[in-house]
């Protein structure tokens, strides 16, 4: 009797080679696990199989970082202004920068040590390259991200030290912050610095609801308050030859020495004189000023990828002391920095009052489009442009307040009232009427009951240009700039 015995052509291996392969897999898993543990929870690999003291130090630091992150999340949900304060306080940012650099080096050392604890020489030759490559990549990514974050913190600190170096803070007046905004292009072909645009942003300190007051640069017979140093030379009004509102800055700076007037803080005699004049014109107490350089304005818009504007009239590029080199045609489009600059300042084919309306539309578009995400993604470009863009006496300590108000303002309508014909005649302005218009515009923005004299209603019903459905001058008097622009 014969038994049929079947033998497998490939009997299962139970010899040394199978055991060796299993050992290689275990060794590879161990090396990868230690590396990933260090990535997810720095110090954990050292606690499991290494220098437990170093591991505990690293783990405590990591848990501290998580606690700080949780605190920032709570601040973001409960006190956005408090969170912004952390990001704009140089006393906090400087140690954070050094902590990021130190943390990057320490984390990189832990990842390399995790590779060592994985016993790379015991790995199969084909596994060594992949494990070493993974560790190297993690070192590059983690340390690189933290070094880059430290660089951004350094950039932020530089902007705070350069642009927002003032130290004097100002409280809101009657529940509002009033900020003088001036745009200037002080090139070599200009004598002194004469602002091309002059506006006051009156911002509700609680809601962010904003009213923009536009002041023509050629406003005449400008008054000064009784405590202004300009009152000695111009006891009645600023009535010298060619003395318009935009000439106050140059005149005061040119004559400051003979009047014995010096720079006070960040305010030059010219800036202070302009603030005095605007306060007397509007009846508003100004908290701060911001002087925007046109070249820096163009760079800022390029830094954030342009700005979308509904162009309301054909506008020349160039033509102010230079040949016209192109046109911005009507229609909704994304403008580059150069185009937005010329759309805001050109008056070759139109006039100053049209330009004032276009400026308000560009300002509104910038407010609507600038988001925290866009700022974070372009922070270095924005920082570079800001150093040439802005001169201001807003201190870093108040930046958190204005950042929070800017976000609130994005969800609110923006009103405007401008001192332009036919409401106000710049050659013979009625300043009592001016102050009444501004008061009523602010009251209306705050939801207060309106007087029945009809002055504000009349001011917000300026006739359009003949046959032109899109008239940029409508933005000079508007309850909602979004609808007018």
C-alpha positions as CSV (number, residue, x, y, z in Angstrom):
1,X,0.0,0.0,0.0
2,X,1.4,3.3,-1.1
3,X,0.6,6.6,0.6
4,X,0.2,9.7,-1.6
5,X,2.4,12.3,-0.1
6,X,2.2,15.8,-1.5
7,X,5.1,18.1,-1.0
8,X,4.9,21.8,-1.6
9,X,7.3,23.0,-4.2
10,X,8.0,26.1,-1.9
11,X,7.8,25.0,1.7
12,X,7.4,27.8,4.3
13,X,10.6,29.2,5.4
14,X,11.3,29.0,9.0
15,X,15.0,29.4,8.9
16,X,17.3,32.3,9.7
17,X,16.4,34.4,6.6
18,X,12.7,34.7,7.7
19,X,13.7,35.7,11.2
20,X,16.1,38.2,9.9
21,X,13.5,39.8,7.6
22,X,11.1,40.1,10.5
23,X,13.8,41.7,12.6
24,X,14.4,44.2,9.9
25,X,10.8,45.2,9.8
26,X,10.6,45.5,13.5
27,X,13.7,47.7,13.5
28,X,12.3,49.9,10.7
29,X,9.0,50.3,12.5
30,X,10.9,51.3,15.7
31,X,13.0,53.9,13.9
32,X,10.0,55.4,12.2
33,X,7.9,55.4,15.3
34,X,10.6,57.2,17.3
35,X,10.8,59.9,14.6
36,X,7.1,60.4,14.3
37,X,6.8,60.5,18.1
38,X,9.3,63.4,18.1
39,X,7.4,65.2,15.4
40,X,4.0,64.9,17.1
41,X,5.2,65.3,20.7
42,X,8.8,66.4,21.0
43,X,10.6,64.7,23.9
44,X,8.4,61.6,23.9
45,X,11.0,59.4,22.1
46,X,13.7,60.4,24.6
47,X,11.3,59.5,27.5
48,X,10.6,56.1,26.0
49,X,14.2,55.1,25.1
50,X,16.8,57.8,25.7
51,X,17.7,60.6,28.0
52,X,14.6,60.9,30.1
53,X,15.7,64.3,31.6
54,X,16.0,65.9,28.2
55,X,12.7,64.3,27.2
56,X,10.8,65.6,30.1
57,X,12.2,69.2,29.5
58,X,11.1,69.0,25.9
59,X,7.7,67.6,26.7
60,X,7.1,70.4,29.3
61,X,8.1,73.0,26.7
62,X,5.7,71.4,24.2
63,X,2.8,71.3,26.6
64,X,3.5,75.0,27.5
65,X,3.3,75.8,23.8
66,X,0.0,74.0,23.5
67,X,-1.3,75.9,26.6
68,X,-0.2,79.2,24.9
69,X,-2.0,78.1,21.7
70,X,-5.1,77.4,23.6
71,X,-5.0,80.8,25.3
72,X,-4.7,82.5,22.0
73,X,-7.7,80.5,20.7
74,X,-9.7,81.7,23.7
75,X,-8.6,85.3,23.1
76,X,-9.6,85.0,19.4
77,X,-13.1,83.9,20.5
78,X,-13.5,86.3,23.4
79,X,-11.2,89.3,22.9
80,X,-10.0,89.9,19.4
81,X,-8.4,93.2,20.5
82,X,-6.5,91.4,23.2
83,X,-5.1,88.9,20.6
84,X,-4.1,91.8,18.3
85,X,-2.3,93.4,21.3
86,X,-0.1,90.3,21.6
87,X,0.8,90.6,17.9
88,X,1.7,94.3,18.1
89,X,3.6,94.5,21.3
90,X,7.3,94.7,20.7
91,X,8.1,93.7,24.3
92,X,6.3,90.4,23.6
93,X,7.4,89.9,20.0
94,X,11.2,90.2,20.7
95,X,11.3,87.3,23.2
96,X,9.0,85.3,20.9
97,X,11.4,85.7,18.1
98,X,14.3,84.3,20.1
99,X,12.1,81.5,21.5
100,X,11.2,80.5,17.9
101,X,14.9,80.4,17.0
102,X,15.8,78.4,20.1
103,X,12.8,76.1,19.6
104,X,13.8,75.4,16.0
105,X,17.3,74.4,17.0
106,X,16.1,72.2,19.9
107,X,13.4,70.5,17.9
108,X,15.9,69.7,15.2
109,X,18.3,68.2,17.7
110,X,15.5,66.0,19.1
111,X,14.7,64.7,15.6
112,X,18.3,63.9,15.0
113,X,18.5,62.2,18.4
114,X,15.4,60.2,17.6
115,X,17.2,59.0,14.4
116,X,20.2,58.0,16.7
117,X,17.8,56.1,19.1
118,X,16.4,54.2,16.1
119,X,19.9,52.6,15.8
120,X,20.4,53.3,12.1
121,X,23.4,51.0,11.8
122,X,21.1,48.1,12.7
123,X,18.7,48.9,9.9
124,X,18.8,47.0,6.7
125,X,21.0,48.8,4.1
126,X,17.9,49.5,1.9
127,X,16.1,51.1,4.9
128,X,18.9,53.4,6.1
129,X,18.5,55.9,3.2
130,X,14.8,56.3,3.6
131,X,14.9,56.7,7.4
132,X,17.8,59.2,7.1
133,X,15.9,61.1,4.3
134,X,12.7,61.2,6.4
135,X,14.6,62.6,9.4
136,X,16.4,65.2,7.2
137,X,13.2,66.3,5.6
138,X,11.5,66.7,9.0
139,X,14.5,68.7,10.3
140,X,14.2,71.0,7.3
141,X,10.4,71.4,7.5
142,X,10.1,72.0,11.2
143,X,13.2,74.1,11.7
144,X,12.6,75.9,8.5
145,X,9.0,76.8,9.4
146,X,10.1,78.1,12.8
147,X,13.0,80.1,11.4
148,X,10.6,81.6,8.9
149,X,8.1,82.5,11.7
150,X,11.0,84.1,13.6
151,X,11.8,86.1,10.5
152,X,8.2,87.3,10.1
153,X,8.2,88.3,13.8
154,X,11.4,90.3,13.2
155,X,9.8,92.0,10.2
156,X,6.7,92.9,12.3
157,X,8.9,94.3,15.0
158,X,10.8,96.4,12.4
159,X,7.6,97.9,11.2
160,X,6.4,98.7,14.7
161,X,9.7,100.3,15.5
162,X,9.9,102.3,12.2
163,X,6.3,103.3,11.5
164,X,4.4,103.1,14.8
165,X,7.2,104.4,17.1
166,X,5.0,107.1,18.7
167,X,4.4,106.6,22.4
168,X,1.5,109.0,23.2
169,X,-1.9,107.4,23.1
170,X,-5.2,109.3,22.6
171,X,-8.6,108.3,23.9
172,X,-11.8,108.5,21.8
173,X,-13.7,111.8,21.9
174,X,-17.5,111.5,22.3
175,X,-17.2,107.8,21.5
176,X,-15.3,108.3,18.3
177,X,-11.7,108.1,17.0
178,X,-11.0,110.9,14.5
179,X,-7.9,110.3,12.3
180,X,-6.6,112.8,9.7
181,X,-5.6,111.0,6.5
182,X,-3.4,112.8,4.0
183,X,-2.0,111.6,0.7
184,X,1.1,113.2,-0.7
185,X,3.6,112.9,-3.5
186,X,6.5,115.0,-2.4
187,X,8.7,114.6,-5.4
188,X,11.8,116.6,-6.5
189,X,9.7,118.7,-8.8
190,X,7.6,120.0,-5.9
191,X,8.3,122.8,-3.4
192,X,7.6,121.4,0.0
193,X,5.0,118.8,0.8
194,X,1.4,119.7,-0.2
195,X,-1.1,116.9,0.4
196,X,-3.0,115.8,-2.7
197,X,-5.8,114.4,-0.6
198,X,-7.1,115.4,2.9
199,X,-9.8,113.3,4.7
200,X,-10.9,112.7,8.2
201,X,-12.0,109.2,9.1
202,X,-14.4,109.4,12.1
203,X,-14.8,105.9,13.5
204,X,-17.2,104.8,16.2
205,X,-15.1,103.3,19.0
206,X,-17.6,100.6,19.7
207,X,-19.0,99.5,16.3
208,X,-16.4,100.7,13.8
209,X,-19.1,102.6,11.8
210,X,-17.1,105.1,9.8
211,X,-17.8,108.5,8.3
212,X,-15.2,109.9,5.9
213,X,-15.1,113.7,5.7
214,X,-13.5,114.9,2.5
215,X,-11.7,118.3,2.5
216,X,-10.8,119.9,-0.8
217,X,-7.1,120.8,-1.1
218,X,-8.1,124.2,-2.5
219,X,-10.3,125.2,0.4
220,X,-9.8,128.9,1.1
221,X,-10.0,131.2,4.2
222,X,-9.0,128.3,6.5
223,X,-9.5,129.2,10.2
224,X,-7.3,128.2,13.1
225,X,-8.3,127.5,16.7
226,X,-7.4,130.1,19.4
227,X,-4.6,128.0,20.8
228,X,-2.8,127.3,17.5
229,X,0.6,128.9,16.9
230,X,-0.7,129.9,13.4
231,X,-3.2,132.3,15.0
232,X,-0.4,134.8,15.7
233,X,0.3,135.1,12.0
234,X,-3.3,134.7,10.8
235,X,-5.6,136.0,13.4
236,X,-8.6,135.8,11.1
237,X,-8.1,133.1,8.5
238,X,-5.3,131.7,6.3
239,X,-5.7,134.5,3.8
240,X,-2.3,135.0,2.1
241,X,-1.8,134.7,-1.7
242,X,-2.2,131.1,-2.8
243,X,-2.9,130.0,0.8
244,X,-5.2,127.0,0.4
245,X,-5.7,124.2,2.9
246,X,-3.0,122.0,1.3
247,X,-0.5,124.9,1.7
248,X,-0.7,125.0,5.5
249,X,1.8,122.3,6.0
250,X,4.5,123.9,3.7
251,X,3.9,127.4,5.1
252,X,4.2,126.3,8.7
253,X,7.4,124.2,8.1
254,X,9.0,127.0,6.1
255,X,8.3,129.6,8.8
256,X,8.6,127.5,12.0
257,X,12.0,128.7,12.9
258,X,11.2,132.4,12.9
259,X,8.0,131.7,14.9
260,X,10.0,129.6,17.4
261,X,8.0,126.5,16.8
262,X,9.6,123.1,17.0
263,X,8.6,119.5,16.2
264,X,6.5,118.0,19.0
265,X,6.8,114.2,19.1
266,X,6.1,112.8,15.7
267,X,4.3,116.0,14.6
268,X,6.2,118.5,12.5
269,X,5.0,122.2,12.7
270,X,3.4,121.7,9.4
271,X,1.5,118.6,10.4
272,X,0.4,120.2,13.7
273,X,-0.8,123.4,11.8
274,X,-2.8,121.2,9.4
275,X,-4.4,119.3,12.3
276,X,-5.2,122.7,13.9
277,X,-6.8,123.9,10.7
278,X,-8.8,120.7,10.1
279,X,-10.1,120.7,13.7
280,X,-11.3,124.3,13.3
281,X,-12.9,123.5,9.9
282,X,-14.7,120.3,11.0
283,X,-15.3,120.9,14.7
284,X,-13.8,117.5,15.4
285,X,-11.0,116.8,17.9
286,X,-8.4,114.7,16.0
287,X,-6.7,111.8,17.8
288,X,-4.1,110.9,15.2
289,X,-2.8,111.6,11.7
290,X,-1.6,109.3,9.0
291,X,0.4,110.7,6.1
292,X,0.3,108.3,3.1
293,X,3.1,108.4,0.5
294,X,1.7,107.8,-3.0
295,X,4.6,105.6,-4.1
296,X,4.2,103.4,-1.0
297,X,0.4,103.3,-1.6
298,X,1.1,101.8,-5.1
299,X,3.5,99.2,-3.5
300,X,1.0,98.2,-0.9
301,X,-1.7,97.5,-3.5
302,X,0.8,95.4,-5.5
303,X,1.8,93.6,-2.3
304,X,-1.8,92.3,-1.8
305,X,-2.3,91.4,-5.4
306,X,-4.3,94.5,-6.6
307,X,-7.7,95.9,-5.7
308,X,-11.0,95.4,-7.4
309,X,-12.7,98.7,-8.3
310,X,-15.7,99.6,-10.5
311,X,-14.0,102.3,-12.6
312,X,-16.7,104.9,-13.2
313,X,-15.0,107.2,-15.7
314,X,-12.1,107.0,-18.2
315,X,-9.0,108.1,-16.2
316,X,-5.6,109.1,-17.6
317,X,-2.4,107.5,-16.4
318,X,0.2,110.3,-16.3
319,X,-0.4,113.8,-17.5
320,X,0.6,115.6,-14.2
321,X,4.0,117.0,-15.2
322,X,4.5,114.2,-17.7
323,X,2.9,112.9,-20.9
324,X,-0.3,110.7,-20.7
325,X,0.9,107.1,-21.1
326,X,-2.4,105.3,-21.0
327,X,-5.9,105.2,-19.7
328,X,-8.0,103.2,-17.2
329,X,-11.2,102.4,-19.0
330,X,-14.6,102.2,-17.2
331,X,-15.9,98.9,-15.9
332,X,-15.2,96.6,-12.9
333,X,-11.6,95.4,-12.9
334,X,-8.7,94.6,-10.7
335,X,-6.3,97.5,-10.7
336,X,-2.5,97.2,-10.1
337,X,-0.8,99.5,-7.7
338,X,0.1,102.0,-10.5
339,X,-3.4,102.0,-11.9
340,X,-5.0,102.4,-8.5
341,X,-2.6,105.3,-7.8
342,X,-3.5,107.2,-11.0
343,X,-7.2,106.4,-10.6
344,X,-7.0,108.0,-7.1
345,X,-5.0,111.1,-8.1
346,X,-5.5,111.9,-11.8
347,X,-7.4,115.0,-12.7
348,X,-6.3,115.5,-16.3
349,X,-9.6,114.5,-17.9
350,X,-11.8,115.5,-14.9
351,X,-11.5,117.7,-11.8
352,X,-10.5,117.7,-8.1
353,X,-14.0,116.8,-6.9
354,X,-14.3,113.8,-9.2
355,X,-10.8,112.8,-7.9
356,X,-12.0,113.1,-4.3
357,X,-14.9,110.7,-5.0
358,X,-12.6,108.2,-6.7
359,X,-10.2,108.3,-3.7
360,X,-13.1,107.3,-1.4
361,X,-14.0,104.4,-3.6
362,X,-10.5,103.1,-3.6
363,X,-10.2,103.5,0.1
364,X,-13.5,101.6,0.6
365,X,-12.4,98.8,-1.8
366,X,-9.1,98.4,0.1
367,X,-11.0,98.1,3.4
368,X,-13.3,95.5,1.9
369,X,-10.6,93.4,0.4
370,X,-7.9,93.4,3.0
371,X,-8.5,90.4,5.2
372,X,-6.4,88.9,7.9
373,X,-5.6,85.9,5.6
374,X,-4.4,88.2,2.8
375,X,-2.3,90.2,5.2
376,X,-0.7,87.0,6.7
377,X,0.1,85.6,3.2
378,X,1.7,88.9,2.1
379,X,3.1,90.1,5.4
380,X,6.7,90.7,4.3
381,X,5.7,92.6,1.1
382,X,3.2,94.7,3.1
383,X,5.9,95.4,5.7
384,X,8.4,96.6,3.1
385,X,5.8,98.9,1.5
386,X,4.6,100.2,4.8
387,X,8.1,101.6,5.6
388,X,7.8,104.0,2.6
389,X,4.0,104.2,2.7
390,X,3.2,105.7,6.1
391,X,4.1,108.4,8.5
392,X,1.9,108.4,11.5
393,X,1.6,109.2,15.2
394,X,-0.6,106.2,15.9
395,X,1.4,104.3,18.6
396,X,1.9,100.6,18.5
397,X,0.0,100.3,21.7
398,X,-3.2,101.5,19.9
399,X,-2.7,99.3,16.9
400,X,-4.8,96.5,18.4
401,X,-7.7,98.9,18.8
402,X,-7.6,100.0,15.1
403,X,-7.1,96.5,13.8
404,X,-10.2,95.4,15.6
405,X,-12.2,98.4,14.4
406,X,-11.1,97.8,10.8
407,X,-12.6,94.3,11.0
408,X,-15.8,95.7,12.5
409,X,-15.9,98.4,9.8
410,X,-15.8,95.8,7.0
411,X,-19.3,94.7,8.1
412,X,-20.7,98.2,8.3
413,X,-21.7,100.8,5.7
414,X,-19.3,103.6,5.2
415,X,-20.7,107.2,4.9
416,X,-19.1,110.2,3.3
417,X,-19.6,113.9,3.5
418,X,-17.4,116.2,1.4
419,X,-17.0,120.0,1.4
420,X,-17.5,120.4,-2.3
421,X,-19.8,122.3,-4.6
422,X,-22.7,122.6,-4.8
423,X,-23.0,122.0,-1.1
424,X,-19.9,124.0,0.0
425,X,-18.1,126.5,-2.3
426,X,-14.4,126.2,-1.7
427,X,-13.7,129.8,-2.5
428,X,-16.1,131.2,0.1
429,X,-16.9,128.3,2.5
430,X,-19.6,128.6,5.1
431,X,-17.8,126.9,8.0
432,X,-20.9,126.9,10.3
433,X,-22.7,125.0,7.6
434,X,-19.6,122.7,7.3
435,X,-19.7,121.8,10.9
436,X,-23.5,121.3,10.8
437,X,-23.2,118.9,7.9
438,X,-20.5,116.8,9.6
439,X,-22.4,116.6,12.9
440,X,-25.6,115.5,11.1
441,X,-23.7,112.9,9.0
442,X,-22.1,111.4,12.2
443,X,-25.5,111.5,14.0
444,X,-27.1,109.7,11.1
445,X,-24.4,107.1,11.1
446,X,-24.9,106.5,14.8
447,X,-28.7,106.2,14.3
448,X,-29.6,109.4,16.1
449,X,-32.7,111.3,15.2
450,X,-32.2,113.8,12.5
451,X,-33.0,117.4,12.5
452,X,-35.7,118.6,10.1
453,X,-33.7,121.4,8.5
454,X,-33.0,119.3,5.4
455,X,-29.3,120.3,5.2
456,X,-28.0,116.8,5.2
457,X,-30.6,115.5,2.8
458,X,-29.7,118.2,0.4
459,X,-26.0,117.5,0.7
460,X,-26.7,113.9,-0.2
461,X,-28.5,114.7,-3.4
462,X,-25.8,116.1,-5.5
463,X,-26.7,116.2,-9.3
464,X,-24.9,113.7,-11.5
465,X,-22.8,114.8,-14.5
466,X,-24.9,115.3,-17.6
467,X,-26.0,112.0,-19.0
468,X,-23.6,110.0,-16.9
469,X,-25.1,107.2,-14.9
470,X,-21.8,106.5,-13.3
471,X,-20.6,109.6,-11.6
472,X,-17.7,109.4,-9.1
473,X,-18.7,112.6,-7.5
474,X,-21.7,110.7,-5.9
475,X,-19.1,109.1,-3.6
476,X,-18.5,112.5,-2.0
477,X,-21.9,112.6,-0.3
478,X,-23.2,109.2,0.5
479,X,-24.8,107.2,3.3
480,X,-23.2,104.0,1.9
481,X,-20.1,104.2,-0.3
482,X,-20.5,100.6,-1.5
483,X,-23.7,101.6,-3.3
484,X,-22.1,104.8,-4.7
485,X,-18.9,103.2,-5.8
